[in-house]
Amino acid sequence: MMMKKLMLLLLLFITACTAVSDPTPLPPTATIAPTVTPSPTPEPIAYPIHYDYTVVNSYPHDAGAFTQGLLWYDNSLYEGTGWRGESDVRRVTLKNGEVMEEVPINDQYFGEGITIFDDKLYQLTWQARTGFVYDADSFELLDSFAYPTEGWGITHDGEQLIMSDGTDTIYFWDAETLEENGRLQVHDGDRPIARLNELEYINGEIYANIWQTDYIVRIDPETGTVVGWIDLSGLLSAEEMAGLSDPGNAVLNGIAWDGENGRLFVTGKLWPTLFEIELHAE
């Protein structure tokens, strides 16, 4: 027993003498940050350009014409008018506003927008879902056609017809079959732009009156994005507006483009004046 105790004490003594002090601690392992792929820089938002205007010329306009469509073709002004019992298509002399020729439509129809494509004049009606095709020179009625929405404005881009129905939608029609072959929702950012009315295709953009406002929007026909706002307030003074036959309905409507001479014409329903204007970015 005594011998076992002595051997145990000797073992403890040897262990204590040979013990090595704690090693110098290693530096903490560095935390390696995960590799982060930077997000691409977002493209700058192209905010719509705002335009004001200068009046270049003014011309007489039939103050009894409820203007629904307006266009320039073969050195003449063409106009489509509304109201049931008063709707027609007419050819007008620019300088004096004289109606050279007109063709009324049946009293059951409320005339709307017009356009001329391949020497044919197309006229929409409001709620009857019926349109008419005329010879652009003689005004001879050639055909009628149906569509599934209301009819408001119509124009063309040289290949297809472009039509509005008072919502935020623009429709594209095959010019031969008059069948829809596409549509766009018109928007300014996230905001839909509705009440699109009279249309005109100008230098690769769709210009559209917004019903009951003094604004025309310029629309990218590929995306539906509003790329410009045209403020035409003040074309008629408050006194002139008050003196109109029906001030509540006498709103801005009617866009015509003389591409050969670069002239832009605008007017309104029941307005006594048609204006040639130039636009200026604000």
Stockholm file with secondary structure:
# STOCKHOLM 1.0

chainA/1-282         MMMKKLMLLLLLFITACTAVSDPTPLPPTATIAPTVTPSPTPEPIAYPIHYDYTVVNSYPHDAGAFTQGLLWYDNSLYEGTGWRGESDVRRVTLKNGEVMEEVPINDQYFGEGITIFDDKLYQLTWQARTGFVYDADSFELLDSFAYPTEGWGITHDGEQLIMSDGTDTIYFWDAETLEENGRLQVHDGDRPIARLNELEYINGEIYANIWQTDYIVRIDPETGTVVGWIDLSGLLSAEEMAGLSDPGNAVLNGIAWDGENGRLFVTGKLWPTLFEIELHAE
#=GR chainA/1-282 SS CHHHHHHHHHHHHHHHHHCCCCCCCCCCCCCCCCCCCCCCCCCCCCCCEEEEEEEEEEEECCTTCCEEEEEEETTEEEEEECSTTTCEEEEECTTTCCEEEEEECCTTCCEEEEEEETTEEEEEESSSCEEEEEETTTCCEEEEEECSSCCCCEEECSSEEEEECSSSEEEEEETTTCCEEEEEECEETTEECCCEEEEEEETTEEEEEETTSSEEEEECTTTCBEEEEEECTTSSCHHHHHTSSCTTTCCEEEEEEETTTTEEEEEETTCSEEEEEEEEEC
#=GC SS_cons         CHHHHHHHHHHHHHHHHHCCCCCCCCCCCCCCCCCCCCCCCCCCCCCCEEEEEEEEEEEECCTTCCEEEEEEETTEEEEEECSTTTCEEEEECTTTCCEEEEEECCTTCCEEEEEEETTEEEEEESSSCEEEEEETTTCCEEEEEECSSCCCCEEECSSEEEEECSSSEEEEEETTTCCEEEEEECEETTEECCCEEEEEEETTEEEEEETTSSEEEEECTTTCBEEEEEECTTSSCHHHHHTSSCTTTCCEEEEEEETTTTEEEEEETTCSEEEEEEEEEC
//
